[in-house]
Amino acid sequence: MEILNNQVNICPIITGILNSCLRKLILGTHLRTLDWSTLHEIRFVQREERTVGEIYHQVAAAIDDPQIRTMLTGIAREELEHYKFWAKYTGHDIAPDRLKVLVSSVLYGCWALLSR
């Protein structure tokens, strides 16, 4: 049985990586014994959580509707909690992917202008 349900709305590749990492962590594998590949996958997921959280935060800041802004801010907080979970295992603070954040912000801005 997979640890993460495939109904979660995330990329199947990330779902596979999360399942692999969580299995190793749940089965008692500690950071000292994680192989390089697994640690690399965890850092990738950690950075994605941070990046997506930053994107939600920026979009929320641009939203006028207070209910939607509150919802998006809550999602951004959840993504930050996921990031912190993985940071416990990597021991590193990883910056978000600024290029993805920038591109997402520009695309959202274009969409917002065109939808008016």
Buried (B, 14 or more C-beta within 10 A) or exposed (E): EEEBEEEEEEEEEBBBBBBBBBEBBEEEBEEEEBEEEBBEBBBBBBBBBBBBBBBBBBBBEEBEEEEEBEBBBEBBEBBBEBBEEBBEBBEEEBEBBEEBBEEBBEEBEEEEEEEE
